[in-house]
Amino acid sequence: MRAFISLFLYRVFFLCLLPVLLLALIIRSKNNPDYRKRLLERLGVLTSPMKRHGIVVHASSVGEVIALKAYINGILNQYPNIPVTLTTFTPTGSAQVQKLFGVRVQHCYLPLDVWPCTWLFLRQLQPRVLVLMETEIWPNLIAQCANRGIPMQLINGRLSDKSMKSYQKLSWLISASLQKFSEIWTQSSENQSNFLALGANTSTTNISGNLKFDIQLTDDVNNKIAALNDSLHSSHPIWLVASTHEGDETLVLDSFKELKKLQPSLLMMLVPRHPERFEQVHRLCIEHGFAVAKRSNEDSVTDTTDIWLIDTLGELLACCGIADIVTMGGSFSAIGGHNPLEPALFKKPVIVGPNMKNFSFINQQMLNHHAIIQLDSAINTPMSAQLTQAVNLLLNDKDKQQLLGAAAYKVVQMNQGASQKTVDALDKFLS
């Protein structure tokens, strides 16, 4: 009864909130016009014909889509006659789906978790299986799938201690949702324990490992590396600062100013996380007095270039391939970091800030194997100064670069295999 009442109140609340959610999307579209496109899909109305009775897999944004690459390819190979629909929430995630999979998958936005919207979505697609990822727990969608008898999996399950405590405040709603999953596959034993503590079924909650370790080099990535090299007319060392958020760039540019005194030939590749911030970051670099080449303009990068701004989508992995040292953005603030496995795939030394909560298991694995440098917020040295010291140390020590890179690559190899294991787990629902 408590679960029923909780779900009812949740549905009423989100139905009343629907105009506000749509207004928020329109406001956000001021900086990124793509947010006001395909609004009907946000309401559960498919704007193009799609095949029914397939597998629906949801990946929130870019990082999740990339993490699912080996998994989706595995499904397409193992079940070639079953349509696959890959949904996202963000326009950048949508663009990544098109880049990685093209017409091999169907694609639309996952609708807002509002009763009429999800009802329309399920009625049109009538999936055989719904697959959600990490902590994508949408009580209304989950309840409707359960009522329709649609099997559900939560894959690559991730639930930190902090998130678990937050969810426990809504335990009547969340616990009931978790118990409706046919299977939950978690990244680690720690995540499994947290899902069980939140109410997941013991018999159906298992450990698969982390899909993000199954990252692969492809011909497409190699072609993008070649394209980047065509614009690079400099033999200077390259420091890649990847997936930056607001606040990261100021810290990094302060550090870069000091580094240029120590390493005058150093080139920085700067990759902002969100495309709506590209111009803002460009102006910030100019204001700091640096000579900037923009990737979107196909500017040549020469010995006089200080910063190569990668204001394009889908080239981050290729950027890792040509860098000497990589720093992951989002790790200097409450964002919680981004995936350090992409540079590790190329055996590149990685530096991260103190907050890697989004990748705590991966980060700990790399720390355990001396495969990453993590800065420390507990010491008195300012973060920009710590970053300057760490980058300068690596630039002056090629052996250390190679040791860190080799150790990072070893961590990737040791943890691969989760994607195929998770693909195989679908068989019982599809045979």
N, C-alpha and C positions, 0 to 999 in steps of 0.2 A: 504493500500500500504506500509506504514512504517513497519507494522508487517511482511509482505511478504518479504520485502528487508532484514529486520533483521534476519529472519529465514534463508534466502538464504545465507547470509554472515556467519551466525553461521555454517551452513552445510559445506560450502566451507572451513572455518577455521579448523573445526574438521577433515574433510577428509584429509586435508594437514598435520594435526597434528598426524594422526593415527600412522605412524612409530615411532614418538617420544613417544607416549603413550605406545606402545608395548615395546619399549626399556626401558622405565621407569619400567615396570613390570619385565622385565628380570633383570635389575639392582637390583631391590628390592629383587628378588629371591636369591641374594647372601646370604642374612641373613635368608630368609625364602623360601626354595626351592619350596614350594607349589605355589608360585606366577608364576612359569614358567610352571606349569601343567595346562592342560585344556585350553590352549590359544585359541583354536578354538572357545570355548564358548564365549570368549571376543569379537570374531568377529561375533557372532550370529549363529554359526554353532553348533547345538545340537549334542553331541557325543554319545547319547543313545536314543532309541525310547521313545517318550513321547506322551501321550494322548492329543488330541486337544480339543478345545471348552470348556475349563474350566476357572477357576479363576486364574489369575496370580497376586501374591502378592510380592512386593519387600521390602526387609529389608536389609539395607546397610551392617551391621556388627553384631557382637555378641549381643550388647546391644539391638538393634532393634529386632533381632530374639527372644530374651528372652521376650521383651515387647509384642511381638505378640503371645505369647504362648496361652493365653486364647482365643484370637481372632481366631487363626487358629483352635484350638480345637472346638470352637463354629461353625465355618464353616463346619468342618468335620462331626460334629453331625447333623447340620441342613440341610446340602446338601450332603448326603452320596454318591450320584450317580454322582456328578460333580467333575471332577479331579481338584486338587489344585496344582499349581506350585509355589513354594516359591524360589525366587531368592535372591542372595546376591552379594556383590562386593568382599568381602575378604575371604581368606581361613579359617580364624577362624570363620567367620559367617557361612561358608559352613559346617564346622565341627559341629557347634552348631545345625544346621538344622538336620543333621543326628542323633545327640544325642537325640534331643527332639522329632522328628517326624518319624525317620526311613523311612520305605517304605509307610507310610500313605500319604506322599506328594511327588510330583515330585520335583526335584531340579536341578538347573543349575545356572551359573553366569548370571547376567543381562549384555547384551553386552554393549560395549562402545557406547556412544550416537552419533554414526556416521551413516549416512544415509544407506549405504548398509548393515551394521551390524544389525541395528534394523529392517530393511526391512526383512532380512532373518529370524530373531527371530520371528517376528509377522507372517510371512508366514508359518512357521513350526508349531507354537502353535495355531494360530487363536483363541485367547482368547475371551470369552464372556464378561469378565470384566477385566480391569487392575486396580490394587490397589497400589498406591504409599504411602509413609509414611513420615510424618513430613515435611522436606524441600527438599525432593527428587523431584526436578522440572527439568525434562530433556526435553527441548523444541523440539528436533527432534522426540523422541519417542512419546511425547504427540501429536504432529502434525500428525504423521502417524496414531496413533490410531483414532484421530478425523476424518481423511480422510477415514478410513475403517469403521467408524460408531461404534467403540468399546467404550462402556461407561467406564468412568474413575472416580475413587474416589481418593482423597487425604485424608488419615485418620491420626488421632493424629497430626493434623497440628500444627506446632510450628514455629513461626516467631518473633524473638526478634526485638526490636527497631533498634538495630545495624544492624542486617541482612536485615531488611526492607530498611534501607538507602543504603546498598550496592546493593540490588536488584533494587532499584529505578534508579541506573545508567544505568541499562539495561531494563528499563521499557517497551520499545517497544516490546521486546522479551518476558519478564517474564509476563507482564500483559496479553498478548495474550494467553500465555500458561495456565495461571490460568483460563481464561474465557472458555477454552475448557473442563475443568473438569465438569462432570455431577453433582458432589457433592464435597464439601470440609468440612470435619469435624475437628474442632479445639479443642485444649486442654482447652482453656479458652477464656473468653471474650476479654482479651488483645490480644491474638493471632488472634482471629476473626477480631478485629478492624484493625490489621496490614495487614492481608490478603486483607481485603476490601480496605484499603488505597492503596494497591499495584495493585488493579484492579480486584479482584475477584468479581464474581456476587453476589449481595446481596441476591437474592432469593435462591441460592444454597449453601451458606456458613453458617454453623451451628456449634453449640458447642456440643461436645459429652462427654467431660471430657478426662482424660489422661489414655490411655491403661496401662501405667506402674504401675498404682495403682492396677491393677487386677492380681497381682502376687499371686501365690498359692504354697502351700507345696504339694508335691507329694510323692508317695512311692519311686520314684527314688531318690529324695532329701534325704529322710530319710535313704535310703540304703547307700548313700554316706556319710552321717553323721556317720553312724555306722562304715563304712570303715575307716574314719578318726580317729575315737575313737580307733580303733584296733591298730593304729600306735602310739597312744598317751599314753605314760607311765609316765605321770606327772600330778600332781594335781595343778600345778602352774597357776596363772591367765594368760589369753591369750589376747593379744592386736593384733587384725587383722588390717593390713594396706592393703587395697584392690585396685586393678586396678591402680597400680603405673606407672608413665611415667618417662622418663629420667629427672633427677633433683630431683624428689620426693624422691628417695631412699637415696640420700646424706643427704637431710634435715631430713628424718625420722631416719636414722642411727645415726646422730648427736644427735637427741633427745633421741633415745634409749640408747645411751651411758650414758647420764645424768640420765635417768630413772633407769638404772640398779644400780646406786649408791643409789637411793631412794627405789627401789623395786627390790632387788637382784634376786628374784625368777621369775620375769616377763619373759614370753615367747612371742616372736613376731612371728605371722604368716604373711608372706610377699607374696603378689600375684601380680606379674608384669602383666600389661595389655596385652603385646604382647609377643608371644612365642619366637620370634627371639632375645629377650633381656634376656631370662632366664639365659644363661651362663654368660652374662655380669653382671647381678645383683648378681649372685652367687659369682663371683670373687670380686665384690665390698664389699659384706658382709665379706668375708674372709680377705680382706685388712683392714677392720675396726677391725679385731681381734675377731670376733664372731665365736662361734661354730655353724655350720649350718647343719641341716638335710634336705635332698632333698626328696620331695614327689615322684618324678619320680623314685627314687631308692628304694622307700618304706622303707627309713631309719626310725628306731624307734626314737621317741622323748622322751628323758629322762630328768631328773633333771639337767643334765649338758648341755643340748641344749639351745642355746640362740635364734636362729632364725630357724623357720620351713619354708623353701622356697617351696611354692606351684607352682612348675614348671610343672603343668599339666593343661589341659583344662576342663572346665565344672564342676568345684568343688567350685566355689566361693560362691554360695548360701549355700552350705553345710558348708563351712568354717564359715559363719555368724552364723550358728547354734551352733557352739562349742565355739565361741569367747565370751569374757566378754565385750570388748569395741571394736568399729570399727571406723577406720579412712578411709575416701574415698580419694583415690589418684586423680590426675588430677585437684585438686581444689587449688593447690598452685602455679599454673602457668596459662598461656594463654589457656590451654586445656579446661577449663570450667567445670571440675568436672564430677563425675559419679553418678549413681543412688543410693541415700541413702535409698530407700524403701526396698532393699533386707535385710539389717540388721534390719530395722523397723519391717519386717514381723516376726522376732524372738524376738521382744521387746528388742533389744539391743541398748544401748546408742551410738549415732553417733557423731563424730567430723569431721568437714570439714574445708578446708582452705577458704580463702576469695573469691575465684572465683568459683561460682556455676552457671555461666550463662547458661550452657546447661540444667540445672534443676531449673531454677529460680522460676517457679511456685511452684514446689514441695518443694523447699528449703524455700520459703516464707511461705507456708502453715505450715511447720514444725516449723519455727521460731515463727509464730503467736501462735502456741499451745505449745511453750516452749518444743519442742520435739527434738532439735538438738543444738549442740554447734558449732558456727562458729567463727573461728579465724579472727582477724582484722588486715589488712595490714596498717591501718592508725595510729596505735600506735607505739611507739618507740621500744617496746620489739621485739627482733628477732623472726621470725616465729618458729624456732626450739624450742626456749625457751617457747613460748606460747603453743606449742604442748605438751611439757614436763609438763607444769603446768596443762593443761587440763586433760591429761591422769592420772597424779598423783592424781589430785583432785578426779576423779571418782574412782580410785582404792582404795582410802581411805574413800569413802562414798558410801556404797552399796545402801543406800536409794535413793540417787540421781541417781544412775545407774538405779534403778527400775522405778523411776518416769519418767526419760527421755525415757526409753524403752517403758513404757506403753503409754506415750503420742504419741510417734512415731507410735506405732501400731494403736492407735485410728485414727490418720491422714490417715493411709492406709484404714481402714474400712470406714471412712466417704466419701471417694472419689471413691469407687469401683463401677463398673457397665458400664463403657464405652465400654468394649469389646462386651458385648451382644447387646448394643445399636447400635454399628457399624456393627455387624453381621446382625442384623435385617434390616439395611439400604440397604443391598445387594438385598433384596427380590424383589424389583421393577425391577431389571435388570435380574433376573434369573427365575421369574415366567412365 
